[in-house]
Amino acid sequence: MANKTGNQEKTYIFDDPKNIKRVLWGLYFVCGLTVLLDFVIHRHVDHPLEAVWGFYCIYGFVACVILVLIATEMRKVLMRKEDYYDE
Amino acid sequence: MSSFGSIAPFLIFYVGAALVAVTAGHVRSAIMLLTPVVGALNLYAMAADFNATFALFDYSLIVVRVDKLSTLFGYLFHLAAFLGIIFSLHLNDRMQQVTALLYAGSALGAVYAGDLLTLFLSWEMLAITSFFLVLARRTERAFSAGMRYLIIQVLSGVLLLAGTVVIGYTTGSFAFDKMTLEGLGPTLIFIAFGIKCAFPALHNWLTDAYPESTPSGTVFLSAFSTKVAVYAFARGFPGTELLVYIGATMAMFPIFFAVIENDLRRVLSYSLINQVGFMVCGIGIGTSLAINGAVSHAFSHVLYKSLLFMSMGAVLYRTGKMNGSDLGGLYKSMPWTTVFCIVGAASISAFPLFSGFVSKSMVMYAAIKEGHPFVWLALLFASAGVFHHAGIKIPYFAFFAHDSGIRCKEAPLNMLIAMGLTAALCIFIGSYPWWLYSMLPYPVDYAPYTWAHVLTQCQLLFFSALAFVWLQLRGLYPPELPSTNIDVEWTYRKMLPAFVTAVRRVVRQVTDRIRREGGQIISTASNRIEALASQTGILGSTWAISTTAMWILILLTGYIFIFYI
């Protein structure tokens, strides 16, 4: 909906911080749900590690944190100016 | 004139390209759209074991060899070409449109090649036609990236030819069938395939050139070259154990680069290598489940990767920007593109009901079953990582994140149609995988939709998302910065030129010194000789008779002495 004054822009869904909060709470809820379902659904296990409770939850979270932390360290070594190759 | 159903698939595209070159406007668009349709009908009419040979001197070249593997890739390439053509219909760029068709045709030529010589010819045509797609951006950066791209692609072709010649000489046959990685010939061919497949350390041509192409050029590029290499490995080296470890490495290392890369199409190029890693790994495992996984993953990959490159292409087309640091908040201006990008992101991340879910898991399951637990863990890490950088980072930094203030028009209609169709296919394959499964080279005995698989995949992905949120909120996530990250290309773009410059400097110093000091040495020497021969010099002066007689006596004595011993 365009504002009557014309020079003010229409507000979009994520302009409201409440909606961002809602998305985040939705994510937390889904994460909690998948953990709870781990008790309910019998998982067929192909590898002993999979039998560890919440293995995929922990692995997914830890993998991403490690990924980002290593990548941040790599940046210190690898990052150059944007026109590095143009010089 | 051969009848329908027995035309070499590449020929239809080459004829289409020739017609596109001499037409314009709606006629050209119609020809471009019809080419893959006619091609697909030709494939449909083709007998399941059709072979077409062509005599060249003493050799008969198998230009078309039809079996389940080539047919699957054949249809895939027709589909990818069709979608790419719709995406590029707004263009009025003859060079780009002609080379796009030639490029797709060359990929078909390679996939249907029954012998190594035909494969080599298609391989080189792929290199040359795709080179023009890189150039099509018509910037200086694109030109130099294109030149580097061409050199590396031609190198791959030369290795393939050398390997072909060695194999032809030792075995007397050019047949392109399963090989073992022993001896010079197969090794050369393995490396040639490896270059095109973007093996670790041989990968940089891809991340260098693809992001420099046009919005639609990259869509074509992402679909064909590497997948031709995947096909070539599936045909030539299935079950080669080395490929398992190469594949796992390919799946792992690009995700680190993708996290810190700013150019979003370069992020996608890194994730392309990561996804091809899964395929290479499956081919290396080599069981029917693993090969099915690799091939079906190639199929879903071409679609979702095209979709992601299309959405980024649309952003580039509308905003002229591609760096994460310049973009953000575009969901306001390009809502449809945002939705399609998210479908592509969900597919590459292998969310249930999206295409990656039904194909990638076959490779991972095969890795466990065949006793590669560490490879399995690496692939699992790569699965979490790909969601992180392609699934979240791409849509987040382009369409959400902080509002960049850019307000533009939604993508053109033809782009939206192309993205919509591709997105629909991604969801169709993910929700109804049995259509894809029925085309795979081996009978499929795999059920993707078990409660356990859906749950574990959701756990992996949602907790990866949670990690992203946590890192963002804690300020630990590396911000998008205008930057270049050095990769293997540093060796040939910086180190090698620096080395050459250093060598030239040393050579110049040495030659300068020789020129300078050499002149002095010569003039000093000639002065001394002159002095010796002058009237006061030892040779030029007049000697007394007695002295001369004594010298003659000494010389003659010496002579007699030497004569008698």
Interface residues (C-beta under 8 A of the other chain):
Chain A: Y12 F14 L24 L27 Y28 V30 C31 T34 V35 L37 D38 I41 H42 R43 H44 D46 H47 L49 E50 G54 Y56 C57 I58 Y59 G60 F61 V62 A63 C64 V65 L67 V68 L69 I70 A71 T72 M74 R75 L78 M79 R80 K81 E82 D83 Y84 Y85 D86
Chain B: R141 I255 F256 F257 V259 I260 Y331 K332 Y365 I368 K369 P373 W376 L377 L380 F381 A384 G385 H388 F400 T450 W451 A452 L455 T456 Q457 C458 Q459 L460 L461 F462 F463 S464 A465 L466 A467 F468 V469 W470 L471 L476 Y477 P478 L481 P482 S483 T484 N485 I486 D487 R493 K494
